């Protein structure tokens, strides 16, 4: 896999680390004139020399995307890459960043490793969400992290019905419901008390947020069947896709969730990965050391 056009996604002013990362890329570009770098239009005012601006449509023609920021930046990159199978390198210029594994300080070495092919790739599953009005599909989205089902009126709880494999599963009475991929299991799902799922696991997890019953717990389900969600009461619901897009689902409509045929491809460098992220981000470093006497 060789890269002649590399796109850059970031958000202006989000972190001073972004400026440093762009400078590293500019220095690399000056030495490798056969590789063109294009950054999303919003970064125009802070781009150093050797990096051009481009629309998101143009970025979809690149061979690689570099997402510089936090997990939100990576999710934006995944949306740009959707359907065109562009691999993504996540560079952490944010906070925790489970998806952005590469530290900014390592970027010069990582760019050189990309040049010689010293990397691997990993595909992550996604969710297709289709909103139905009767038998008609009126909207659809594809997500990498999760679909968040919440009340349209912000002060309300949700009373929603879930069907799995075309059979009634349960009703949830809660603040909201998350349907997450393994990738999304370390996002909102983790904050809501849901389980961490290894990224290659072929499963989704249903996690009610603040359920009214103590017996209700997160449920891991296989991706080999559809999951349908609808409101029990005559009230609209908000569907939030990857925390970035919100659609209102009217009373009587439903949303059907399935494993997508699309995937998000992660660039994986040496000494990075999910286990390293657990160690570094969550402090899973083994047994606590005993104090010396």
N, C-alpha and C positions, 0 to 999 in steps of 0.2 A: 504494500500500500504506500503510494507516494503522494505527496501533497504539493500542488502547484498554486492553488488558490486557498488561502486560509482566512476565514471570517472571524471577527472578534465581536463578542456581545458583552456589554457592561452598561452600568447606569451612572451617568455623570454625577460626580460629587458624592457618591455613596461611600467611598473609602479612599484615603490617600494611597493605599496599597495599589489601587487601580492605576494611578499615575506611574508608579514604579514599574508595574507590569508592562504598561504600554512602552515605557522607555527600554525595557529589556527586549521587547519584541522589535522595536525600531532598530536597535543595535544589531540584532540578529538579521533583520531584513537588509540592512546595509551591506552585510557580508554575503548574502545569498540572494542575488538579484534575479535568480530564476524562480523565486517564490514571491507571489504577490499577496499582500495583506490588505484586508478590507474590514473596516469597523462600522458598526451600526451608526446611522446618521446622528443619533443623540449625543455621540461622543465627539462630534466635529470640532468643538471649541478647544478640546484638550488633547487632540491627537498630535504626536510628534511626527517628524518627517518620516517618510517611507511607508506610512500607513494611510491608505485612501479611505474615503467614506463610501458607503453603499446602502441601498435600501434593503429591507428584509428580503424582498424578492430576489435581489442580487445575491444575498448571502446564501440562499437556497441552491445556488450554483457552485458553491465552494466545495472543496474536498474535505475540509475539516472546520469545525467551529471551536473556538476557544472561549469558554464562558468565564469571565473574570468577575468575581463577586461572591455571593452566597448561594444558597440553594434556589432562591427565587430567580436569580440570573440563569442558573442552569435550567430551570423549568422553562424560562422564556426561550432559551436556546433549543430545548427539546421540541418546543412548539414550532420553531422555525424549521427544524430538521424533519418534522413529521411528514412522512410519505416520500421523502427523497433519500433517506438512509444515510445521512451525514453523521460520521462519528463526532463525539464531543469530548473535549478535554476540559475538565473543571479545574479552575485555578482559584484558590480560596483567598479572596480579599474581603470576606465577610466575617461572620462569627463562628458558629459551630461548623456548618458546612459539611454534611455527610456526603453530598453529591460532588462538591468541589474539593477534590482530594489533594491536589498539588499546591504546596505553599508557594507564594510569590517568589521567595528567595531561591527556590529550586528551578524557576522557569528557564534561565539560560541553559542549564544542563538538560532539562526536559526537551527543549526545542532541538538541541543537538541530537538527543536520543530519537526524536521523531524523524529527524533527517536520515538516520541510518537504519530505521525500522526496529529500534530496540524498544518495543512496546507490544502490548496485546490488546484485544478488544473483548468486551463483555456486553451481551444483549440483555436488556431489562424489559419485562413484560409491561403492557399498558392496558388500560380499560377503555373500551368503547361504550359510550353512554348515549342512548337514543331515547328522546322524549316522544311519547305517543299520545295523540288525541284520538281515542278510539283505536282504529287499526292503522292510522296514518302517522308517519314519522314527521314531526314538525320541527325538530332541531336535533343536532348531534354534536358531540365533542369527544375527543380522545385525550386521556390524561395519563401522566406518568406516576403521580403521587396518589391522589384520592379524589373521590366525589364526596362533597359534604352536603348533606341534606339537612336543612334547617327551616324554621318557620319564617314565612314572609314577614309577619309582624314580629319585630325583634324581641318583644316582651313575652312572647308565647313559647310554650313547649311544643314538641311535635308528637302527634299520635299517628304512627305510620305502620303500614302493613308491608311485610317482606315475603315474597314468594321465591322459592329456590327449586330448580328443576320442575317448574310448573306446578308446584305444590305449596300450600301455605306453610311458611316456616314459623313466623311469630309476628306479634305486634310489639312495637317499641313505643314507650311513653318516656321521653327524655328531652333534654335540651336540644339535641341534634343527633345525627347518625353519620358516621364516617364509613365509607367503603374504600379500603386502601389496598394498593399493591404492596409487594414486599419492599420495593423502593420507598414507598410512602409510609412504611411502618415505622421509620425513624423520624417522621415529621409530626404532623398534628396527632396522628394515632398514638405516638409515644407519649406526647404531652397529656393525652386523654386517658392514659393508663392501659393502652393496648399493647400487645406483644410485639417484640422485635422479631422479624422474619428474615431469614437469610435470603439475600437477593435472588438466588437462582431457584428458589422454591416456587413451584407452580401453584400459587394459592392467592386468595384475597382474604382480607379480614374485615368483619363487620364489628365496629366499635361504637356502642352508644355513649354519648357524652352526657354525664350526670343523669343516668336513668333513675326513674322514680322507684324502681324495685331493686333491692339488694341482690336478688337472685339472678338478675340479668348481667351477663358477662360477655366480653368480646368473643366472637366466633370465627374460627378460620375455616374457610370453605374452598373446595376445589374450583378450578377455573373451567372445568369441562361442561358447565351448564350455565344457563342464564339466571340472573337474579333480577326480580322486578320489585320496584318500590313505588308505593302510592300512599296517598293520605287517607286515613280512616274517616276523618271528619271532613266536612265541606269547607275546606280552607286551602289556599294556595301554599306552595312550598318554594323556598329558594334552593337552587342547586348551584353550588360553588365548585368550579372545576380547577383543581390545582391551586386554589387560593387566589386565582387571578381573573376568572370569568364567572359572572353570575347570571343565571337565567331563572326566570320565574316559571314554575310549573303550576298551571291552573288546577283548581279543584276538579277531580274527575280524570285528570291525565295521569300518566305513569311514566317512569323512567326504567328502561331495561339496560342492564349492565352485563357485558360479555368481555371475554379476553380478546384483545385487539389482534389483528394480523400484523399491525405495525409494532415495532420495537424501538427503543432508544439504545443506541450503541455508545458505550462508554469507552474512552481510551484509558487503558490501565498501564501505569508505569511500574517499574520495580519498586518494591518496598511501599506500595500503596495497596489499597483494597479494603474490603469491608471489615476484616478482622483488625487491621491496623487502625481503622476508624473507630472501632469499639474501644480499643486501647487508648487512642489519643483523645477522642471526643468525650467518652463516658468514663474514662479512668479504669477500664478493665485491665489492670496490670498484674493480676494474680493475687496471691496471698499477701495480706499486709505484713510489712516487716516488723519484727519484734524490736522493741526499744532496747538498746544496749545498756547493760548495767554499769 
